[in-house]
Amino acid sequence: MAYEEQGTSNITQTLSNLFEEMLLATDDSKENATVDVSKFLVALKDKSTKNSHDSLDFGTLVKLVDGWRSKLNLTKPTESSCNYCDGGIRDWVLAYNSIHGYVSLIVCLFGSLANSLNVAVLTRRDLAAAPINRLLKWLAVADVFVMMEYVPFAIYRYLILPGQREMPYKWAAYLLFHMHFTQIFHTASICLTLSLAIWRYLAIKYSDRSHVLCTERRCSTAILSSFILPPILCIPTFMVFDVHTAVVLEPNGPMILYHVDSDEEGQLYQINFWVHAVVIKLLPCFILTVISLWLIREVYSANEHQKKIRVYNACPTKDKILLKRQCKGDKRTNRTTKMLVAVLLLFLVTELPQGILGLLSGALGRCFFKRCYDLFGELMDALALLNGAINFVLYCSMSRQFRMTFRQMMWRAHLHRWPPPQPSHSDGLNTAKTSVP
């Protein structure tokens, strides 16, 4: 019932806009000042005031208005032509967009499983205590929510909807929810990644005060802020994008298509893209670039320090033992730093292009947004999904402790599912003899 009322109000609004356009043209044109509009007014008034479910001859009204538009030599207001994002790259991106649905489903299914394993491993007793691992765990949680919600969107948008002629209001409402939901949790992922980089910087730069700066309470505050801040930052997006309607004349009659689009250009439109591009994308990318370069320099310095230790042979045995222990600790810290640098660099490769496109959309206006931002939308989605899905591979390849904990977890699950056979009383002696190492 709610959708019927929404559809009725949209029909009335569409016809009202068309009629207003005709009326303004009639007032400006003396030769068309005698156009009879009584039929249109009566029909529109009856539809807006009736509470019955009688069908409205909507096709007749649309054809009538379309005839007036042709008679008055009017055309629909169209956006100014622009040539942004033309050429071979447009053909290449469109070729990828045709297979994006299948690619995104594969990445989302793999990423949901991989991030679920990340959460399972990082909540183990050996790893759960470290604040860095807590940040990584909640980063995986945010990525899981994004990918699990993207699966039904990709199935309907790329596999079901292309075969349909209609774009119902339910789909447009879900698309609006999908856009806001994924932006909130993806922004939370950005905040957690930024917290991760700052945390590692403080732990290395101020190692003598890390027990004061990097406390459990501050880690909890960083995690909580990473999920509270995104809805506030996305308020301009909530106000700019909405469900819009379009009337298409088909051979069988007119059809109303519902879609999600931004409102016309204005101050709020500009604010939305500047907040999205600068605050959510480019500012974190700038901070992460500075921290990543500093961490890379620290990794290089640590490698040089380890080389000096390996060639040092003139110290007493006791000093060698101490240096060996210190070297093992430095190697563990170095591996963790390398892994985090890989995570940060992958994040930069993913988010920096989005920030640049968002900035250009705010600076060049709606034309660039429709021609370029929409064009690269699927490709940017794929990069963001891949960024969230590949972290498990990075952890396994670059963290020895993560691999060991994951192996132990899988082995225990295997033993729980297929427990070893219990020895019988008859072969107890033989079992006792052979079980002794």
N, C-alpha and C positions, 0 to 999 in steps of 0.2 A: 504494500500500500504506500509506503514511504517513497519507493522508487517511482510509482505512478504519479504521485504528487510532484516529485522533483522533475519528472519528464514533462508534465503539464506546464509547470512554471517555466521550464526551459523553452518549450514550444512558444509560449506566450511572449517570453522575453525576445526570442529570435524574431518573431513576427513584428513585435513592437519596434525593434531596431530597424528592420527593413522598412516598415511603414514610416518611421521618422525620417529615414533617408529620402523616401519618395516625397514626403510632405515638404521637406526643406527645398527640394528641387522644384516642386510645384510652385512654392511661394516665390522662388527666384525667377521662374519662367512665366512670362505673361501669356504665351500661347498655350500653355498647358494648365492654366489656372482653373479651367473648368472641368478638370478630371474628376469623375464621380468616385468618391471614396466611401460612400455610404454602405455599400455591400461589405467592404472589408471591416469597417467600424462595427457594424451590427454583429457580424460573425465573431469578431475578436471579443466584443463585449459579452456576448452570450457565453462564450467558452470560459471567460475569466470569472463569470458570476454563477454559472450553473454548478450544482453539486452532484448532478447525476453522472452516470457512467456512459452516457450516449456518446457515440463516436463522432469526432469532428472531421469534416471533409478537409483535412489538412492539405491534401494534394491540390485541391481547388484554390485554396488561399495562397499557397506558395506559387502556383502557376500564375495567379492573378498579380501578385507582387512582382514576379519575374517579368511579366508582360509590361507592367508599368515601368520597370527599370529599363527595358529595351526601348520603350516608347520615348522615355525622357533622355535617352542616350547616356545612361549612367553605367558606371562600372563599379565593381567592388573595390573598396580601398585596399590597395596592395602595398607591400613593403617595397622600398626603393631597391632597384636591382643592384647586386653587388657580385663581385667575382672572387671572393675569398675562397681559398682552398680548392681551386680548380687545377686541372692538369692530371698527370699520371698518378700522383699520390692519392687523389680522390678515387680513382678506379681501383687502386690497390686496397684502400681501406674498405670500399664497398664490397670488394671480393671477400675480404675477411668477415665483414658483417654478415654475409650470407651463411657462414658456418659458425658464427659466434655462439648460437644456441647450443650446439653439440659440444663445442670446446668448453663453454662455461659449465655445462652439466658435469663433464668429466672432471674439471678442476674443482668444482664445488663438492662432488662426492668424495674425491680423494682428500681435499682439504678438510672436510668435516671429520673424516676418519682420522687424519693425521693430527688435527688439533685436539680431538678427543683423547688421542694417545698422549699428546703433550700434557694435557691436564692430568691424566692418570699418572704419568711419570713424575711430573713436578709436584704432585701432592704426596709423594712417598716421603717417609720419615727422613731419609738421607738428604733429600733435596728441599723439602718444604720449609725448612727453617731459614734459609738464606733469603734476604729481601729481594735480591735480583731474580731469584726463581719465582717469588710471589708475583712480581711484575710480569714475568714471562707467562705465568699461568693465566693471569687475567687478560693478557694480550691474546692468548689462545682462546679464551672464553668469548671475547668480543668477536674474533674472527669466525668462531663456530656459529654464532648468531647470524652474522652477515651471510655466511655461505648456506646455512640451512634455510634461511628465508629466500635466498636467491633461487633456490631450486624450483619451487612452484612458479615463481615469476618467469624463469627461463622456459619451463615446460609450456606454459600458456602463451607467453609472448612470441616464442620462436617456433613452437611445434603445433599449437592449436589455432591461434588467432589468424595466421596467414591464410588458412583455408576457409575462413568465415568472411561474410560480407558485412556483418554488423560489428560495431564497437559499443557494447552495452555500457550502461552507467555503472553497473557493478564492477566491471573491469577497470574503468577509469578511477573509481574510488579505491580499488585495491592498488592500482598503480601509484596513486598519490600516497597511500600508506607505505608502499614499498620504497618509494623515493625517500620519504622522511625517516623510515626505520633504518635503512642501510646507511644513510648519511649520519645519523646519530651514532650508530655503533662503529662506523668507520672513523668518525671523528674521535670517538673514545679510543680506538686503536692508535690513532695518531698521538693523542695525549699520553697514552701508556708508553709508546715508543720514545717520545720526548723525555718522559720521566726516567725511562731506562738509561738513556744517554747521559742525562744530568747526574743520575745516581752513580753511574760508573765513573764519570769525570770526578765527582767529589771523592769517591772511594780511592782513586789513584792519586789525584792531585793533593789531597789532604789526608793521606793515609794515617798520619799520626793523630788525627782528630776524627777519623771515620766512625769511631764508636759513639761520638757525640752527634755528628752530622747525619749519619745513616742509621737511624734507630728504627725499631719496629713500628713505633707510633707514626713517624714521618712517612714510612712506607705505606701504612694504611691510609694516611691522609692523601698521599699522592694517588693511590688507587681510587679512593672515593671521589676525589676531585676530577679524575679522568672520566668518571661516568656522570657526574653532576654538571660539569661545564658544557658538554656538547649540546644538550637541549637548549641551553641559553644562547649559544653561538648560532644555532640554527633557526632562531626566531624569525629573522628576515626571510628565510626560505619558506617558512610556514605561511607568511603573509603574502608572498609574491606568487607562488604557484597554486593553481586551483583547477577544478574540473571545468572545461569549456565545451561548447557544442558547435557543431558544424552541420549545415543542411546540404545534402547532396541529392541532386535530381537523378533518380534511376529510371530505367524504362518502366518498371512496375510502380513507380511513384516516388515521392521524396523520402529520404531516409536521414535520420538524425544520428550523427556519430559523436560519441563522447570521448574526449581526450584530455590529457593533462598538459597544460601550457602555462607560461608565465603571463602576467598581466602586461599591459602596454608599458613602454618605457616611462620611467619617472624616477623620482628621488629614491623611493624604496627599492626599485629595480637596481639602481646603481649601488646602493648601500649593500644589497644582498651579495652582489658579485665581488665587491671590494672586501667584504668580511670573509666570504668563502675563499677568495683567492689569496688575500694577504694574511689574514689572521689564522685561518685554518690550514692553508697549504704552504705559502711561501715563507712565512715567518718561522714555522717549525723546520722547514727545509734549510733555511739559513743557519739556524741554531745547530741543527744536526750536522751540517757541513763543517762548521767550525769545530764542533766536538769530535767529529770523525777524523778530521785532519790531525787534531791534537792526539787522539788515541793512536792513530797510525804512527805518528812520530814517537810515541811512548813504546809502541811495539818494536819499532826499529831500534830505539835506544836499548831496550831489553835484550834484543838479539845481539847487539854489539857487546853488551855486558856479559852475556853468556859465552861469547867467543873468547873474551879475555879470561874468563874463569877456566875454560878448557885448556888454554895454553899456559896456564899458571901452574908450575910444578915445583917451585922452590920453597913452598911453605911447609911447616911441620904437619905431621899426620893429623893431629887434633884439629888444626885449622882447616885441613882438607875435608874432614868430616863435616864440620860446621858449614863450610862453603857448599858442600854437596847437598846438604839439607836445604840451605837457602836457595840453591839453584833449582831444586825440585819444586819448591814453593813458587819461585818466580816463573817456572815453566807452566804451572797450573794457572797462575794469574794471567800469563801471556796467552794461553789457549782461550780462556774466558774472554779476554779483551778482543782477540781475533774474531771469535764467534759473534760478539756484539757488533764489531765493526762491519762484518758481513751483513748482519741484520739491518744496520743503519744504512749502508750503501744501497742495499736492495730497496729499502724504503724510499730513498732519495730518487732512484731511477723510476720508481712508480709514481710518486706524488709530485715531483717537480714539473713534469709536463702538464698535469692537471692544473697546478697553480698558475702556470703561464697562460694556459688557455682561458682559465677563469678571469685572470687579470685583463687579457685582451678583450674578453666578452664585456667586461665592465667599461673598458676604455673606448672600444669601437662600436658598442651598441648591440641592439637586438639582431641586426643583420649578420654580424659575425657569429653570434651565438647560434642562430638557426643554421648557418652554412657550415660552420666548423666545429663548434662544441658538440652539437648533435651528431655530426658526422663521426667524430672520434669517440663518442660516448661508449660504444661497445668495446673498442680497443682499450680505453682507460679502465673500464670495468674488468676486462680480462687481466690487465696488469695488476690491478688491486687484488683480485682474487688469487692470482698466482703468488703475489707477495705474501698473502696470508697462508697459502697452502704449503709453501716450500720451507717454512721455518723448521718443520720436523726433520727434513733432510739435512738442514744446516746443523741442528743440534746433534743429530746422530753422527755426522761426519766430522764435527769439530770439538765435541765434548766427550771425553772418555768416561766421565762419571755418568753422563746421561745415557750412554750406550750400555754401561754396566747395569744401571738401574732398570733400563728397559728390558735387557736380557733376563735379569732376575725376575721381573714381573711376568714376562712371557713364560718362563720356566715354571713358576709357581702356578700359573693358570693352566699350563699343560698337565702338571701333576695333579691338580685339583680335578681336572676333567677325566684324566685317565690315571687313576692311582695305581701304584705298582701292586702286583698280586701278593696276597698275604701267604707266607709259607705255611704248609700243613705240618701236622705233628710227625708225619712219617719221614719227611725230608728235612726236619729241623736240624739235625746234626750236620748234614752235608751243607746246608745253608750257612750254619755257623762257621764251618771251616772255610768256605769259599769267600765269606764276606769280610774276613780279616785281611787288611791290606798287606 
